[in-house]
């Protein structure tokens, strides 16, 4: 059976399941959402399980490389997440184990190579044809009343910690960090000037001595490959370790309808691997850069939910002799519950611009690439959301290519 058929069958099965659960829920009864006995049993014994699948149809309708090529228009993925409570299972206070399994399809890996040619990538869900990858597997332990948290194992440096209601460590954002529910363009998911390695072996720690301030640092295998366990790339003749440090302060602005959270992050990174910009054959070691990442809720509708308006901002710098992308900025807005009766729906707008190295003029004819994206995440049932999106890419790939317009529809199903 081809990858597309398998993906569509999986989507249909989960869609029917989510609709059945939704239909079974009596809105007149003040009860919790239905859970099957196995899920309830696992939760009672310290195991939290989550499963989801995401399906995206994308098409370049104007400009770019081509508006006719169909390769990569459909992509899908599934995610399985297991969280084990160390206190319930082993009696270890403030501890947890986490495992994330992911698969994806088909092999094309999105429309970028065939239709758009974007530098940032218009679909961060496109991982190619992968049946089963353990992309994260780590242990976390809290110390000093959980003010210091240490995580070790196979980790994703972009996932971070929850700290006073916000996410920190590293380059996190409340409004622009999740490709399965928020923006799809890579420039609006993470800061592309930071050379984050793939999920691999490493360790990160976060110290939060007071509610409004934290400091965090991490180190990970710079040559990691999410398709492997990480031991081969971490422990061999050429050992390169990417390191990153971040500090920031957290806000809770008082309003008539409750506190409005925010986070202001400042970070630096170091990558020892030999590298250079695209036009140079000479390699340089000890690459480094810095970044900013801010998000703040600006308006709150109700004291007991997340409805309201929020904003985000990012900036990043990387040296031109070792990187093609030297300066980056992004900003945007998100409103949850904009329309009456649609309290969980989210409307988002984002802008991103990257400046390419002056030293790589042979590889890039333009100074950079600019992205605009608007999406509307409609929560149809507690388990099903549908997100139409439109992206406008100026100078795709930093080349003399006509501006591209990309339309997309994303369906996310969870159990």
C-alpha positions as CSV (number, residue, x, y, z in Angstrom):
1,X,0.0,0.0,0.0
2,X,1.4,3.4,-0.9
3,X,2.3,6.0,1.8
4,X,-0.5,8.4,0.8
5,X,-3.2,5.7,1.1
6,X,-1.8,4.6,4.5
7,X,-1.8,8.1,5.7
8,X,-5.4,8.8,4.6
9,X,-6.6,5.6,6.1
10,X,-5.0,6.5,9.4
11,X,-6.5,10.0,9.3
12,X,-10.0,8.6,8.6
13,X,-9.8,6.0,11.4
14,X,-8.7,8.7,14.0
15,X,-11.3,11.1,12.6
16,X,-14.1,8.6,13.1
17,X,-12.8,7.8,16.6
18,X,-12.7,11.4,17.6
19,X,-16.2,12.0,16.3
20,X,-17.5,9.0,18.2
21,X,-16.0,10.2,21.4
22,X,-17.4,13.7,20.8
23,X,-20.9,12.3,20.0
24,X,-20.8,10.1,23.2
25,X,-20.2,13.1,25.4
26,X,-23.5,14.4,26.9
27,X,-23.2,18.3,27.1
28,X,-25.8,18.4,29.8
29,X,-23.7,16.3,32.2
30,X,-20.9,18.0,34.1
31,X,-18.5,15.1,33.8
32,X,-15.0,14.7,32.5
33,X,-14.4,13.7,28.9
34,X,-14.8,9.9,28.3
35,X,-11.7,7.9,28.8
36,X,-11.2,4.2,28.0
37,X,-10.3,1.9,30.8
38,X,-6.7,1.4,29.7
39,X,-6.0,5.1,29.6
40,X,-7.5,5.6,33.0
41,X,-5.6,2.6,34.4
42,X,-2.3,4.0,33.0
43,X,-2.9,7.4,34.5
44,X,-3.7,5.9,37.9
45,X,-0.3,4.1,37.8
46,X,1.7,7.1,36.7
47,X,1.8,6.7,32.9
48,X,0.4,9.4,30.6
49,X,0.0,8.4,27.0
50,X,-0.8,10.7,24.1
51,X,-1.2,9.8,20.4
52,X,-1.8,12.1,17.5
53,X,-1.5,12.3,13.7
54,X,-1.1,15.4,11.5
55,X,-1.9,15.6,7.8
56,X,-1.1,18.6,5.5
57,X,-2.0,19.4,2.0
58,X,0.0,22.3,0.5
59,X,0.1,23.8,-2.9
60,X,2.2,26.7,-4.4
61,X,-0.4,28.6,-6.4
62,X,1.7,31.5,-7.6
63,X,5.4,32.2,-8.3
64,X,8.2,30.1,-6.8
65,X,9.8,27.3,-8.8
66,X,6.6,25.8,-10.2
67,X,2.8,25.9,-9.7
68,X,2.2,22.6,-11.5
69,X,4.4,20.0,-9.9
70,X,2.5,17.8,-7.5
71,X,5.4,16.2,-5.6
72,X,5.3,16.8,-1.9
73,X,1.9,18.4,-1.7
74,X,0.7,15.8,0.8
75,X,2.7,15.0,4.0
76,X,1.7,13.2,7.2
77,X,3.1,12.3,10.5
78,X,2.2,10.5,13.7
79,X,3.4,11.1,17.3
80,X,3.3,8.8,20.3
81,X,4.3,10.3,23.7
82,X,4.8,8.4,27.0
83,X,5.4,10.2,30.3
84,X,6.2,8.2,33.4
85,X,5.7,9.7,36.8
86,X,8.9,8.8,38.8
87,X,7.1,9.4,42.1
88,X,4.3,6.9,41.5
89,X,6.4,4.3,39.7
90,X,9.7,4.3,41.6
91,X,9.1,6.6,44.5
92,X,11.5,9.2,43.2
93,X,10.1,12.7,44.0
94,X,10.1,15.4,41.3
95,X,11.2,12.9,38.6
96,X,9.9,11.8,35.3
97,X,10.7,9.7,32.2
98,X,9.7,10.8,28.8
99,X,9.7,9.0,25.4
100,X,8.6,10.5,22.0
101,X,8.1,8.2,19.0
102,X,7.5,9.7,15.6
103,X,6.9,8.5,12.0
104,X,6.3,10.4,8.8
105,X,5.5,10.0,5.1
106,X,5.8,10.2,2.1
107,X,9.4,10.3,0.8
108,X,9.2,13.6,-1.0
109,X,9.6,15.7,2.1
110,X,7.3,18.6,1.2
111,X,6.9,20.9,-1.8
112,X,9.9,23.1,-1.2
113,X,12.4,21.3,-3.5
114,X,9.9,21.1,-6.4
115,X,7.6,24.1,-6.2
116,X,8.8,26.8,-3.8
117,X,12.6,26.7,-3.2
118,X,12.3,28.5,0.2
119,X,15.3,28.9,2.4
120,X,13.3,28.5,5.6
121,X,11.0,25.8,4.5
122,X,7.2,26.1,4.2
123,X,6.4,22.8,6.0
124,X,8.3,21.9,9.2
125,X,6.2,18.7,9.5
126,X,7.9,17.2,6.4
127,X,10.4,14.6,7.7
128,X,10.4,12.3,4.7
129,X,9.5,8.6,4.8
130,X,10.2,7.3,8.3
131,X,8.3,4.4,9.8
132,X,9.3,4.6,13.5
133,X,11.9,6.8,15.2
134,X,12.5,7.3,18.9
135,X,13.3,11.0,18.7
136,X,13.3,11.6,22.4
137,X,14.0,9.4,25.4
138,X,15.1,11.2,28.6
139,X,15.0,11.3,32.4
140,X,14.3,14.5,34.4
141,X,15.1,15.0,38.1
142,X,14.2,18.0,40.2
143,X,16.3,19.2,43.1
144,X,15.9,21.9,45.8
145,X,12.1,21.8,45.9
146,X,12.2,21.5,42.1
147,X,13.8,24.9,41.6
148,X,16.6,23.1,39.7
149,X,15.6,20.6,37.0
150,X,18.1,18.4,35.2
151,X,17.2,16.5,32.0
152,X,19.5,13.9,30.5
153,X,19.2,11.5,27.5
154,X,18.1,11.8,23.9
155,X,16.7,15.3,23.9
156,X,15.2,18.0,21.7
157,X,16.8,21.3,22.7
158,X,13.9,23.3,21.4
159,X,11.2,21.8,23.7
160,X,12.2,23.4,26.9
161,X,10.8,23.5,30.5
162,X,7.6,25.0,31.8
163,X,8.4,27.8,34.2
164,X,5.8,29.9,35.9
165,X,3.3,29.2,33.2
166,X,5.7,30.0,30.3
167,X,8.1,27.8,28.3
168,X,11.8,28.5,28.4
169,X,15.0,26.8,27.3
170,X,15.7,27.4,24.5
171,X,14.2,30.0,22.0
172,X,10.7,28.9,23.1
173,X,7.6,31.0,22.4
174,X,4.1,30.7,23.6
175,X,2.8,31.8,20.2
176,X,5.3,30.5,17.6
177,X,6.8,27.2,18.6
178,X,4.5,24.3,17.5
179,X,4.3,23.2,13.9
180,X,1.3,20.9,14.5
181,X,-1.0,23.7,15.9
182,X,0.6,27.1,15.1
183,X,2.7,28.3,12.1
184,X,3.9,25.9,9.4
185,X,6.8,27.9,8.0
186,X,10.2,27.0,9.6
187,X,11.1,30.7,10.2
188,X,8.0,31.0,12.6
189,X,8.7,27.8,14.6
190,X,12.3,28.3,15.7
191,X,15.1,30.9,15.2
192,X,17.0,29.6,12.1
193,X,20.3,31.4,13.1
194,X,20.6,28.9,15.9
195,X,22.2,25.6,14.5
196,X,20.2,23.4,16.8
197,X,21.3,19.7,16.3
198,X,18.8,17.0,15.6
199,X,17.4,15.1,18.6
200,X,20.5,13.4,20.1
201,X,22.3,12.7,23.4
202,X,22.8,15.6,25.7
203,X,21.8,17.2,29.0
204,X,20.1,20.5,29.9
205,X,19.4,22.1,33.2
206,X,17.2,25.0,34.4
207,X,17.5,26.9,37.7
208,X,14.5,29.0,38.8
209,X,15.3,30.4,42.2
210,X,12.5,33.0,42.1
211,X,9.3,33.0,40.2
212,X,10.3,35.8,37.8
213,X,13.8,34.8,36.9
214,X,15.6,31.7,35.5
215,X,18.9,30.6,34.0
216,X,19.4,27.6,31.9
217,X,22.2,25.8,30.0
218,X,22.5,22.7,27.8
219,X,25.0,20.6,25.8
220,X,24.2,18.1,23.1
221,X,25.8,16.1,20.3
222,X,26.3,18.5,17.5
223,X,26.3,15.7,14.9
224,X,23.1,14.0,16.1
225,X,20.8,12.2,13.8
226,X,17.3,11.7,15.0
227,X,17.1,8.4,13.2
228,X,19.7,6.8,15.5
229,X,20.1,6.2,19.2
230,X,22.9,8.8,19.3
231,X,25.8,6.7,20.7
232,X,27.5,6.3,17.3
233,X,27.7,10.1,16.6
234,X,28.4,11.1,20.2
235,X,31.2,8.7,21.0
236,X,33.6,8.4,18.0
237,X,36.9,10.0,16.8
238,X,35.4,13.5,16.1
239,X,33.4,14.6,19.2
240,X,31.6,17.9,18.7
241,X,29.2,19.2,21.3
242,X,26.8,22.1,20.7
243,X,26.2,24.2,23.8
244,X,23.7,26.9,24.6
245,X,22.9,29.1,27.6
246,X,19.8,31.2,28.2
247,X,18.5,33.5,30.9
248,X,15.3,35.5,31.1
249,X,12.6,36.9,33.3
250,X,8.9,36.1,33.4
251,X,6.0,38.6,33.8
252,X,2.4,38.4,34.9
253,X,0.9,41.8,34.1
254,X,-2.3,42.5,36.1
255,X,-5.5,43.3,34.2
256,X,-9.2,43.6,35.0
257,X,-9.7,40.1,33.7
258,X,-6.7,38.4,35.2
259,X,-2.9,38.1,34.9
260,X,-1.3,38.2,31.5
261,X,1.8,36.0,31.3
262,X,5.0,36.9,29.3
263,X,8.6,35.7,28.9
264,X,11.7,37.6,27.8
265,X,14.6,35.3,26.9
266,X,18.3,36.1,26.1
267,X,20.6,33.4,24.9
268,X,24.0,32.5,23.4
269,X,25.2,29.4,21.6
270,X,28.5,27.8,20.6
271,X,29.2,25.2,17.9
272,X,32.8,23.8,17.5
273,X,32.2,22.0,14.2
274,X,34.3,23.2,11.2
275,X,32.0,25.1,8.8
276,X,31.8,28.1,6.5
277,X,29.4,30.0,4.3
278,X,28.4,28.5,0.9
279,X,30.9,30.4,-1.2
280,X,34.0,29.5,0.8
281,X,36.1,26.3,0.8
282,X,37.9,27.3,3.9
283,X,36.5,25.9,7.1
284,X,36.4,27.7,10.4
285,X,35.8,26.3,13.9
286,X,34.2,27.8,17.0
287,X,31.1,29.2,15.6
288,X,28.9,31.3,18.0
289,X,26.0,33.6,18.1
290,X,23.2,35.1,20.2
291,X,19.4,35.5,20.2
292,X,16.4,37.1,21.8
293,X,12.9,35.6,22.2
294,X,10.0,37.5,23.7
295,X,6.3,36.8,24.1
296,X,3.6,38.6,26.0
297,X,-0.1,38.4,26.4
298,X,-1.6,41.9,25.7
299,X,-5.3,41.5,26.3
300,X,-7.2,38.9,28.3
301,X,-11.0,38.2,27.8
302,X,-11.7,36.1,30.9
303,X,-9.8,35.3,34.1
304,X,-10.2,31.5,33.9
305,X,-9.1,30.7,30.3
306,X,-6.5,31.7,27.6
307,X,-8.8,33.8,25.4
308,X,-7.2,37.0,24.3
309,X,-4.4,38.7,22.3
310,X,-0.7,37.9,22.5
311,X,2.4,39.0,20.6
312,X,5.9,37.5,20.0
313,X,9.3,38.7,18.8
314,X,12.6,37.0,17.9
315,X,16.0,38.1,16.8
316,X,19.1,36.1,16.0
317,X,22.7,36.8,14.9
318,X,25.4,34.4,13.5
319,X,28.8,35.3,12.0
320,X,28.9,35.6,8.2
321,X,32.2,33.7,7.7
322,X,30.6,30.5,9.1
323,X,26.9,31.0,8.2
324,X,24.8,31.9,5.2
325,X,22.1,33.4,7.4
326,X,23.6,36.2,9.5
327,X,20.7,38.2,10.9
328,X,17.1,37.2,11.5
329,X,14.0,38.8,12.9
330,X,10.4,37.6,13.3
331,X,7.3,39.0,15.0
332,X,3.6,38.3,15.1
333,X,0.2,38.2,16.9
334,X,-2.2,35.5,18.0
335,X,-5.8,35.8,19.1
336,X,-7.6,32.9,20.8
337,X,-11.4,33.0,20.8
338,X,-11.8,36.0,18.4
339,X,-15.3,34.9,17.3
340,X,-18.3,34.4,19.6
341,X,-18.8,30.7,20.5
342,X,-15.4,29.7,19.2
343,X,-13.4,30.0,22.4
344,X,-10.7,27.5,21.5
345,X,-10.0,28.7,17.9
346,X,-6.8,30.5,17.3
347,X,-6.0,33.2,14.6
348,X,-2.3,33.8,14.0
349,X,-0.2,36.2,11.9
350,X,3.5,36.1,11.6
351,X,6.3,37.9,9.7
352,X,9.9,36.8,9.4
353,X,13.0,38.1,7.6
354,X,16.4,36.6,7.2
355,X,19.5,38.5,5.9
356,X,22.0,36.3,3.9
357,X,25.8,36.7,4.1
358,X,27.4,39.3,1.8
359,X,30.2,36.8,1.5
360,X,28.0,34.3,-0.2
361,X,26.9,36.4,-3.2
362,X,27.6,33.6,-5.7
363,X,25.1,31.3,-3.9
364,X,22.5,33.9,-3.2
365,X,21.6,36.7,-5.7
366,X,19.2,38.4,-3.2
367,X,20.0,39.8,0.2
368,X,17.6,37.5,2.0
369,X,14.1,35.9,2.2
370,X,11.0,37.3,3.8
371,X,7.9,35.3,5.0
372,X,4.4,36.2,5.9
373,X,1.9,33.6,7.2
374,X,-1.7,33.7,8.4
375,X,-3.4,30.7,9.9
376,X,-6.7,29.9,11.6
377,X,-6.8,26.8,13.9
378,X,-10.4,25.7,14.2
379,X,-11.1,23.3,17.1
380,X,-14.0,21.2,15.7
381,X,-14.0,18.7,18.5
382,X,-11.8,18.1,21.6
383,X,-9.8,15.7,19.4
384,X,-9.9,17.3,16.0
385,X,-8.6,20.6,14.7
386,X,-8.4,21.9,11.1
387,X,-6.1,24.7,10.1
388,X,-6.1,26.6,6.8
389,X,-3.0,28.6,6.2
390,X,-1.6,31.0,3.6
391,X,2.1,31.9,3.2
392,X,3.7,34.6,1.1
393,X,7.4,34.2,0.5
394,X,9.5,37.0,-0.9
395,X,12.7,36.0,-2.8
396,X,12.4,32.3,-2.1
397,X,15.8,30.8,-1.4
398,X,17.5,34.2,-1.6
399,X,17.3,33.9,-5.4
400,X,15.9,35.9,-8.2
401,X,12.7,33.8,-8.2
402,X,9.3,35.3,-8.3
403,X,7.5,35.6,-4.9
404,X,5.5,32.5,-4.0
405,X,2.0,32.1,-2.5
406,X,1.5,28.8,-0.7
407,X,-2.0,27.6,0.5
408,X,-2.3,24.8,3.0
409,X,-4.8,22.8,5.0
410,X,-3.7,20.9,8.1
411,X,-5.7,18.3,10.0
412,X,-4.6,17.3,13.5
413,X,-6.2,14.4,15.3
414,X,-5.4,13.3,18.8
415,X,-6.5,10.5,21.2
